[in-house]
């Protein structure tokens, strides 16, 4: 926050503050991207196993199980988010 106060007096204050907020938002989102990579895989495996047993609904919650189309769609979303995260991390100098 101290940096944000100082940035307001700078020539490109809006740009500086927006950049700081974007980076903060990204750091929060990045953790979620990596977590969902493994969570999604586990959920897909469990649903596939139940489907392989011939079930259409979860025996615990009675919700309909996801389908092959759902898994493909979710996987593509996760992979796109991971590629975006990797590109963003690669763009930041070490």
N, C-alpha and C positions, 0 to 999 in steps of 0.2 A: 504494500500500500504506500509505503514511503516513496518507492520508485514511481508510482502512479502520480503522486502529488508533484514530484519533481518534473515528471514528463509533461504535465499540463503547461508548464512555462516554456517548453521547447517549441521550436518552429513547427515540428511535425508531431505535435502532442497527440492529436487524435489517432494518427497512425501508430504511434508508439503504444498507447494504451490499448488499442484494438489488438495489436500484436501480442501484448502481454496477456490479455484475456483469452485470445485464441490459443496460445500456448498452454495456459492453465486448463482450458477446456480439453485440449488434446491430451494432456497428461492424465486427466481423469478418465477420458474415453479409452485411452490406450490399454489401461489395465483391464477394462471390460472386454476389449477385443481379444486379448490373449486368454482370458478366462473362458470366453464363449467358445474358443477353439476346442477346448477339451470337453466342456460341458455338452456342447452340441454332439460331439462324437459319442459320448456316453449315452445320451438320450436316444440317439439313432440306433446304437447297438441294442439297447434294451427294447426299443420298439420293434426292431427287426426280429429279435429273439421271440417276442410275444407273437408276432405275425407268423413266424415259422412254426409256432405251436398251433396255428390255426385260429388264433383269437383276432377279433376285430375291435374289441374294447379292452381297456386296461382292467384287469381283475380287481384292482384296488379301488380306483376312482370311477370306473365305468365310463370314462371318456373314450371317444373313438381314437384309435391309434393312427398315427401319421402314416402316410403312404410313401411309395417310392418317389412320386412327384414332389411331395413335401420335402423329403430328405434332399433331393437334388437341388431344390430351390434354396433351402436353408444353407446347404453346403456352399452353393455359389455365393450367397451373401457373406458367409464367414470368410471364404477365400478372398473375396473382393476387399473386405475390411482388413484382412491380414496383409494383402499386397499394399494397400494404402498405408497401413501402419509401418511396414518395412520401408516403403519409399520415403515416408516422412522421417523415420529414424536415420536413414542413409543421407538425407539432405542436411542433417544437423552436424556441423563439424565436431569432431571428437576433442 
